[in-house]
Amino acid sequence: MSDLSFLEKLLDGAAVEWKSVSDIFHVKNGYTPSKSNKAFWEHGTVPWFRMDDIRENGRVLSQSLQNITEDAVKGGKLFPANSMIFATSATIGEHALVTVPYLANQRFTNLALKDEYTESFDRKFLFYYGFLLADWSKNNTTKSSFASVDMDGFRKFPVPIPCPEDPEKSLAIQAEIVRILDSFTELTAELKARKQQYNHYREQLLDYEGQDVEHLPMGDERVGSFTRGGGLQKKDFAESGVGCIHYGQVYTHYGTYAHTTKSFVSEEFAKKARMAKPGDLVIATTSENDEDVCKAVAWLGDEDIAVSSDACFYSHKLNPKFVAYFFQTEQFQKQKRVHITGAKVRRVNADNLAKILIPVPSAEEQDRVVEILDTFDTLTTSLSEGLPREIKLRQQQYEYYRDLLLSFPKPEEAAL
């Protein structure tokens, strides 16, 4: 039996009614309370969601990374529980179901179900259908310097109500679709939990609190020094020549370490470029989000490489991989966050990186930690083996069935 025939069997001849997003939802923008007013941000109890919440805690959210006070809420009105946040600019299509009353920042459009439709929909069904709206949104953006969704088309996007004449059967159909898709989601979540276990183990290995291990500023002359990257831009790339790393590639292409570069510059350009040596760390000091700023890759190739502006490189006396793994720990992230500046573009400068404390155990201990973490790193970050490959396959399988299970016949299809 095909998957489409399963949906047909589930419908059992029932009609499908189509409503637009604006028919069934209140569509409203989020906002950010004034950052200069401390009374809005200190000891807050109202959840305020950003893109970082989805990255950190997934697509069904019950608590936020940041809270605001009730004084920051315009008109005292929150978006109701079981509404959706939907990114309609920047990272378009990212969305989540929020199970508590909340606010969200301006990058999110909020979809709160209208009262007359609360008995017509399973909220989780609407959340899954949101992936189809996400695909549409990514393909229908306005042509401007800052990408955003065609909101007129967004509001008109059609949403199905299966078997509208029998609400009980309609909800049963929706619930069965949710059950199947939840099972795929849970399997992927289990695989991701294994990766989180590795992250936890890495934190333990690099935590030397209470041990006889000195913690020194990274810019201490006994440890290392930071050098800002040069004027390398993508237009300077060459077909071959001297290796180079552009800051954006640090968080889009590279993992913990690299032996070869993705891009090159001419030998003539390299003569005037700022060059990192083998063993140095290349660090992206600029990003659109807090997570990616200060992503680092240990350069383990044989030759010096050019490094772009909006990046720096760290020359040091430690095991390069040990330092790269340290950059992935919460111990580093916690110290990094206090130095982040900027609004739309987030930055940490090299001078502030130099202030961050790093544990400096013996060379033998550094080697021991690296040997252990290299084994885990292969399992969790390899493109061809280990957990990422398994997670990717399960994700593809889930997306395949999701699209089929949500492919309700449009009126013109039903007439064929």
C-alpha positions as CSV (number, residue, x, y, z in Angstrom):
1,M,0.0,0.0,0.0
2,S,1.4,3.4,-0.9
3,D,1.7,6.2,1.5
4,L,-0.8,8.3,-0.5
5,S,-3.3,5.5,-0.4
6,F,-2.8,5.4,3.4
7,L,-3.9,9.1,3.5
8,E,-6.8,8.3,1.2
9,K,-7.8,5.5,3.5
10,L,-7.5,7.7,6.5
11,L,-9.8,10.3,4.9
12,D,-12.2,7.5,3.8
13,G,-13.8,9.6,1.2
14,A,-14.2,12.6,3.5
15,A,-14.1,16.1,2.0
16,V,-11.3,18.5,2.8
17,E,-12.0,22.2,3.4
18,W,-9.3,24.8,2.8
19,K,-8.9,28.0,4.8
20,S,-6.2,30.6,4.5
21,V,-3.6,31.3,7.3
22,S,-5.4,34.6,8.0
23,D,-8.8,32.9,8.1
24,I,-7.8,30.7,11.1
25,F,-5.0,32.6,12.8
26,H,-4.5,36.0,14.2
27,V,-1.2,37.0,12.4
28,K,0.9,39.5,14.5
29,N,4.5,40.6,14.7
30,G,6.7,40.1,17.7
31,Y,8.8,42.9,19.2
32,T,11.8,43.6,21.4
33,P,11.4,45.7,24.5
34,S,13.9,48.6,24.9
35,K,17.2,47.1,25.9
36,S,18.1,50.4,27.6
37,N,15.3,50.0,30.2
38,K,16.7,47.6,32.8
39,A,13.2,47.4,34.4
40,F,12.1,45.4,31.3
41,W,14.9,42.8,31.6
42,E,15.8,42.2,35.3
43,H,14.1,39.4,37.2
44,G,11.6,38.9,34.4
45,T,9.0,36.1,34.4
46,V,7.4,36.5,31.0
47,P,9.0,34.1,28.3
48,W,10.5,36.1,25.4
49,F,11.6,33.9,22.5
50,R,14.4,34.4,19.9
51,M,15.9,32.2,17.3
52,D,18.4,31.0,19.8
53,D,15.6,29.3,21.7
54,I,14.8,27.1,18.7
55,R,18.5,26.3,18.2
56,E,18.9,25.4,21.9
57,N,15.7,23.7,22.8
58,G,14.0,22.5,19.7
59,R,10.6,23.2,18.0
60,V,8.2,22.7,20.9
61,L,9.0,25.3,23.6
62,S,7.8,25.7,27.1
63,Q,10.5,28.0,28.5
64,S,12.7,30.7,27.0
65,L,16.4,31.5,27.4
66,Q,15.5,35.1,28.2
67,N,12.5,36.5,30.2
68,I,11.1,40.0,30.4
69,T,9.1,41.7,33.1
70,E,5.4,42.4,32.9
71,D,6.2,46.1,32.5
72,A,7.7,45.3,29.1
73,V,4.5,43.8,27.7
74,K,2.6,46.3,25.5
75,G,-0.9,46.6,26.6
76,G,-0.4,43.7,29.0
77,K,-1.3,41.2,26.3
78,L,0.7,38.0,25.6
79,F,0.4,35.6,22.7
80,P,-1.7,32.7,24.0
81,A,-0.3,29.3,24.8
82,N,-0.2,26.8,21.9
83,S,0.5,29.5,19.3
84,M,3.3,29.3,16.7
85,I,6.3,31.5,16.2
86,F,7.4,31.7,12.6
87,A,10.5,33.3,11.2
88,T,9.5,35.5,8.3
89,S,12.9,37.3,8.0
90,A,16.6,36.3,8.3
91,T,16.4,32.5,9.0
92,I,13.1,32.2,7.1
93,G,10.9,29.2,7.8
94,E,12.2,28.3,11.2
95,H,9.2,27.8,13.5
96,A,8.1,26.4,16.8
97,L,5.0,25.5,18.8
98,V,5.0,27.5,22.1
99,T,3.0,25.8,24.9
100,V,2.9,28.7,27.3
101,P,1.7,32.4,27.1
102,Y,4.7,34.4,25.7
103,L,6.2,37.2,23.6
104,A,8.7,36.8,20.8
105,N,11.1,39.2,19.0
106,Q,10.5,41.0,15.8
107,R,12.0,38.3,13.6
108,F,9.0,36.1,14.4
109,T,5.4,36.4,13.0
110,N,3.1,34.9,15.6
111,L,0.2,32.7,14.6
112,A,-2.5,32.5,17.3
113,L,-5.5,30.3,16.5
114,K,-8.8,32.2,16.4
115,D,-11.5,31.2,18.9
116,E,-13.8,29.8,16.3
117,Y,-11.2,27.3,15.2
118,T,-9.9,26.0,18.6
119,E,-12.1,22.9,18.3
120,S,-11.3,22.3,14.7
121,F,-7.6,21.7,14.9
122,D,-5.0,19.6,16.7
123,R,-2.3,22.1,17.5
124,K,0.5,19.6,16.7
125,F,-1.1,19.0,13.3
126,L,-0.9,22.7,12.6
127,F,2.7,22.7,13.8
128,Y,3.6,19.9,11.3
129,Y,1.7,21.6,8.5
130,G,3.9,24.6,9.3
131,F,6.8,22.8,7.5
132,L,4.9,23.1,4.2
133,L,4.4,26.8,4.9
134,A,8.1,27.0,5.7
135,D,9.0,25.6,2.3
136,W,6.7,28.0,0.6
137,S,8.1,31.0,2.6
138,K,11.7,30.1,1.6
139,N,10.7,30.3,-2.0
140,N,8.6,33.5,-1.8
141,T,10.8,36.2,-0.4
142,T,10.8,39.9,-1.2
143,K,13.7,41.2,-3.3
144,S,15.5,43.6,-1.1
145,S,18.7,43.9,0.9
146,F,17.2,42.1,3.8
147,A,15.3,39.0,2.8
148,S,11.7,38.7,4.2
149,V,8.6,36.7,3.3
150,D,5.9,37.9,0.9
151,M,3.5,38.4,3.8
152,D,0.4,38.9,1.5
153,G,1.0,35.4,0.1
154,F,1.9,34.1,3.6
155,R,-1.6,35.2,4.9
156,K,-3.3,33.5,1.9
157,F,-1.4,30.2,2.2
158,P,-4.1,27.4,2.3
159,V,-4.5,25.1,5.4
160,P,-6.7,21.9,5.2
161,I,-9.5,20.9,7.5
162,P,-10.1,17.2,6.9
163,C,-13.7,16.0,7.2
164,P,-15.1,19.4,8.4
165,E,-18.6,18.1,8.6
166,D,-17.6,15.6,11.4
167,P,-15.3,17.5,13.9
168,E,-14.6,14.3,15.9
169,K,-13.5,12.4,12.9
170,S,-11.5,15.4,11.7
171,L,-9.5,15.5,15.0
172,A,-9.0,11.7,14.8
173,I,-7.5,12.0,11.4
174,Q,-5.2,14.8,12.5
175,A,-4.2,12.9,15.6
176,E,-3.2,9.8,13.6
177,I,-1.0,11.9,11.4
178,V,0.6,13.6,14.4
179,R,1.2,10.1,16.0
180,I,3.1,8.9,13.0
181,L,5.2,12.0,12.6
182,D,5.9,12.2,16.4
183,S,7.4,8.7,16.2
184,F,9.9,9.8,13.5
185,T,10.7,12.9,15.6
186,E,11.3,10.9,18.7
187,L,13.7,8.6,16.9
188,T,15.7,11.6,15.6
189,A,15.6,13.1,19.1
190,E,17.0,10.0,20.6
191,L,20.0,10.1,18.2
192,K,20.6,13.7,19.0
193,A,20.5,12.9,22.7
194,R,23.5,10.6,22.2
195,K,25.4,13.6,20.7
196,Q,24.4,15.6,23.7
197,Q,25.9,12.9,25.9
198,Y,29.2,13.4,24.1
199,N,29.0,17.1,24.7
200,H,28.5,16.5,28.4
201,Y,31.5,14.2,28.5
202,R,33.6,16.8,26.7
203,E,32.6,19.3,29.4
204,Q,33.7,17.0,32.1
205,L,37.1,16.2,30.5
206,L,37.9,19.9,30.2
207,D,36.7,20.9,33.6
208,Y,39.7,21.2,35.9
209,E,38.0,23.0,38.7
210,G,39.4,22.0,42.1
211,Q,42.4,20.3,40.4
212,D,46.0,21.4,40.4
213,V,45.7,23.0,37.0
214,E,46.4,26.6,36.3
215,H,43.9,28.8,34.4
216,L,45.5,31.6,32.4
217,P,44.2,34.4,30.2
218,M,44.5,33.2,26.6
219,G,46.5,36.3,25.8
220,D,49.0,35.6,28.5
221,E,52.5,35.5,27.0
222,R,53.0,32.0,28.6
223,V,50.0,30.7,26.5
224,G,49.5,32.6,23.2
225,S,48.5,35.7,21.3
226,F,45.7,36.8,18.9
227,T,46.2,38.4,15.5
228,R,43.3,40.0,13.5
229,G,42.7,38.7,10.0
230,G,43.4,40.9,7.0
231,G,41.3,42.3,4.1
232,L,40.5,38.9,2.4
233,Q,37.1,38.9,0.7
234,K,35.3,36.2,-1.4
235,K,36.2,38.2,-4.6
236,D,39.8,37.5,-3.8
237,F,39.4,33.7,-4.1
238,A,41.4,31.9,-6.8
239,E,41.1,28.5,-8.4
240,S,44.3,27.4,-6.8
241,G,47.3,28.8,-5.0
242,V,47.7,29.5,-1.3
243,G,45.1,28.2,1.1
244,C,42.8,30.6,2.9
245,I,39.9,30.6,5.4
246,H,37.1,33.2,5.2
247,Y,35.3,33.9,8.5
248,G,31.9,32.7,7.2
249,Q,33.4,29.3,6.3
250,V,34.4,28.6,9.9
251,Y,30.8,28.0,10.9
252,T,29.4,26.8,7.6
253,H,32.2,24.4,6.3
254,Y,34.8,23.5,8.9
255,G,34.6,21.3,12.0
256,T,36.9,21.1,15.0
257,Y,40.1,21.0,12.8
258,A,41.2,21.0,9.2
259,H,44.2,19.8,7.1
260,T,43.1,21.4,3.8
261,T,41.3,24.6,3.0
262,K,38.1,25.0,0.9
263,S,39.4,28.1,-0.8
264,F,42.6,29.7,-2.1
265,V,44.1,33.0,-3.0
266,S,46.9,33.8,-5.4
267,E,50.5,33.8,-4.3
268,E,50.6,37.5,-5.0
269,F,47.7,38.2,-2.7
270,A,49.2,36.0,0.0
271,K,52.3,38.1,0.2
272,K,50.3,41.0,1.6
273,A,47.8,38.9,3.6
274,R,47.8,38.0,7.3
275,M,48.8,34.4,7.6
276,A,48.1,31.8,10.2
277,K,50.7,29.1,10.8
278,P,50.1,25.3,11.2
279,G,48.8,24.7,14.7
280,D,47.0,28.1,15.0
281,L,43.3,28.4,15.6
282,V,41.2,30.4,13.1
283,I,38.3,32.1,14.9
284,A,35.2,33.8,13.4
285,T,34.8,37.0,15.4
286,T,31.6,38.1,13.7
287,S,28.2,36.4,13.1
288,E,24.5,37.1,13.0
289,N,23.9,35.0,16.1
290,D,25.6,34.4,19.5
291,E,26.0,30.7,18.8
292,D,28.3,31.0,15.8
293,V,30.4,34.0,16.9
294,C,33.8,32.7,18.1
295,K,33.4,29.4,16.3
296,A,37.0,28.1,15.8
297,V,38.9,25.6,13.7
298,A,42.4,24.3,14.4
299,W,44.6,24.6,11.3
300,L,46.6,21.4,11.0
301,G,47.8,21.7,7.4
302,D,51.5,22.0,6.4
303,E,51.5,25.5,5.0
304,D,50.6,29.0,6.2
305,I,47.1,30.2,5.2
306,A,45.5,33.6,4.7
307,V,42.8,34.6,7.2
308,S,40.0,37.1,6.4
309,S,38.9,40.1,8.4
310,D,36.0,39.5,10.8
311,A,38.2,36.6,12.0
312,C,41.4,36.3,13.9
313,F,44.0,33.6,14.5
314,Y,45.4,32.4,17.8
315,S,49.1,31.4,18.0
316,H,49.8,29.4,21.1
317,K,51.9,26.8,23.0
318,L,49.2,24.2,23.6
319,N,47.9,21.2,21.7
320,P,45.8,22.8,18.9
321,K,43.0,20.3,19.2
322,F,42.9,20.8,22.9
323,V,42.3,24.5,22.4
324,A,39.7,23.8,19.6
325,Y,37.8,21.5,21.9
326,F,37.9,24.1,24.7
327,F,36.2,26.6,22.4
328,Q,33.2,24.2,22.2
329,T,32.7,24.0,25.9
330,E,30.2,25.9,28.0
331,Q,33.2,27.0,30.1
332,F,34.4,29.0,27.1
333,Q,30.9,30.0,25.9
334,K,30.0,31.5,29.3
335,Q,33.1,33.7,29.3
336,K,32.5,34.7,25.6
337,R,29.0,35.9,26.1
338,V,29.9,38.8,28.3
339,H,32.2,40.2,25.6
340,I,29.6,40.0,22.7
341,T,28.7,43.4,21.3
342,G,26.4,44.6,18.4
343,A,22.7,44.3,17.6
344,K,22.1,42.8,14.2
345,V,25.8,41.8,13.8
346,R,27.3,40.1,16.8
347,R,31.0,40.5,17.5
348,V,33.8,39.6,19.9
349,N,37.1,41.4,19.4
350,A,40.5,39.8,19.8
351,D,41.4,41.9,22.8
352,N,38.5,40.5,24.7
353,L,39.2,37.0,23.6
354,A,42.7,37.4,25.2
355,K,41.0,37.9,28.6
356,I,39.2,34.5,28.5
357,L,40.7,32.0,31.0
358,I,41.8,28.6,29.6
359,P,42.9,25.6,31.7
360,V,46.6,24.8,31.0
361,P,47.2,21.2,32.1
362,S,50.4,19.3,31.3
363,A,51.2,18.4,27.7
364,E,50.6,14.8,28.5
365,E,47.1,15.6,29.9
366,Q,46.3,17.7,26.8
367,D,47.2,14.8,24.6
368,R,45.1,12.3,26.6
369,V,42.0,14.5,26.4
370,V,42.5,15.0,22.7
371,E,42.9,11.3,22.0
372,I,39.6,10.6,23.8
373,L,37.7,13.5,22.2
374,D,39.0,12.6,18.7
375,T,37.2,9.3,19.0
376,F,33.9,10.9,19.9
377,D,34.4,13.6,17.4
378,T,34.6,11.0,14.6
379,L,31.3,9.5,15.8
380,T,29.5,12.8,16.1
381,T,30.9,15.0,13.3
382,S,32.0,12.7,10.5
383,L,30.1,13.4,7.2
384,S,30.3,9.7,6.1
385,E,30.0,7.7,9.3
386,G,28.6,7.9,12.8
387,L,25.7,9.7,14.3
388,P,25.4,12.7,11.9
389,R,24.9,10.3,9.0
390,E,22.3,8.3,10.9
391,I,20.5,11.5,12.0
392,K,20.5,12.8,8.4
393,L,19.0,9.6,7.1
394,R,16.3,9.6,9.8
395,Q,15.6,13.2,9.1
396,Q,15.2,12.6,5.3
397,Q,12.9,9.7,6.0
398,Y,10.8,11.8,8.4
399,E,10.5,14.7,5.8
400,Y,9.5,12.2,3.1
401,Y,6.6,10.8,5.1
402,R,5.7,14.2,6.5
403,D,5.2,15.6,3.0
404,L,3.1,12.6,1.9
405,L,1.0,12.5,5.0
406,L,0.2,16.2,4.6
407,S,-0.5,16.1,0.9
408,F,-4.2,16.6,1.1
409,P,-6.1,16.7,-2.2
410,K,-6.9,20.2,-3.4
411,P,-10.4,20.7,-4.9
412,E,-9.2,20.4,-8.5
413,E,-7.3,17.2,-7.6
414,A,-10.4,15.6,-5.9
415,A,-12.4,16.2,-9.1
416,L,-10.0,14.1,-11.2
